[in-house]
Amino acid sequence: MISLVICTYNREKYLGAALDRIAANDCPVEDYEIVLVDNNSSDSTPEICRSFAEARPELNFRYFLETAQGLSHARNRGIRESVGDIVVFLDDDSMVEADYLRNLQRSLDDCPQADAFGGCIHPLFESGKEPEWLCKWTYSWVSAIDLGPQMQQFTSKYPIGANMGFRRRALDRVGDFNTSLGRTLKNLMGGEEKDIFARVKAAGMQIWYFPDIRVQHVIPESRTTRDYIVRFAKGIGLSEYNRCKNIGTGAYLKRIISETIKWDATILLWLYYQITARPQCGNMLVLFRWNVTRGLMGLEKQ
């Protein structure tokens, strides 16, 4: 069975549509379950879930309230409550395609060596237009990923949380998400996904990209502003600071060296975008890197 875990916090605007898109899948209902983890929402999330369950009695839909605040806590609750041998995490604003589950099962059958996996995520900008700073190097800032049409192993990258999953055997080996990492309320810290995938890889297991499991990820206009990018970058830096400090001094020094290399690349990209008359792309890359570095050095707190 496939367990689809959706963790939500005050996202009534998108949650109903996300659930409806799952229900529209052309997959036998006995082959999957939906595990909804409500992380203390104060909006109409419980009512939306109740109405969905009543309207779709044929579905295996279960609702849980997780009172420990934080995305990692909610995801770990989803792992505990789910029963499938495949555990998929979708965001509460991830809109799956109608063939998502069928393609996922086929991909898993074709790639039995995949212990963890991620799929294609296309941004769905609520404003109807892409931000001016969007380019190849900033695509992941809007939780988007597209590695092309071929199934392949993740090497330098990892799957993104809006569309990722694990075989139960992998989670049994590496354990839960690190609750000292990840978003809590309005802070934009992350790192819990990178941390768990790094543990999967360190255990000698494989992480694969499945191009045919596709979602559209809603991006509100508020997530494309300069202020958001600054806070997002600080959150990444702080997450990396905490993650590496938890591992040890060597890991932190290695990450500092990596940050220095990334600064070299950022400067070169800034020059390229000035020359090609796209200064907004280069300027945003520098702004982003500056705030990641401040977070990584422990100079910023959220």
Secondary structure, 3 states (H helix, E strand, C coil): CEEEEEEECCCHHHHHHHHHHHHCCCCCHHHEEEEEEECCCCCCHHHHHHHHHHHCCCCCEEEEECCCCCHHHHHHHHHHHCCCCEEEEECCCEEECCCHHHHHHHHHHHCCCEEEEEEEEEEEECCCCCCCCCCCCCHHHHCCECCCCCCEECCCCCCCCCEEEEEHHHHHHHCCCCCCCCCCCCCCCCCHHHHHHHHHHHCCCEEEEEEEEEEEEEECHHHHCHHHHHHHHHHHHHHHHHHHHHHCHHHHHHHHHHHHHHHHHHHHHHHHHHHCCCHHHHHHHHHHHHHHHHHHCCCCCC
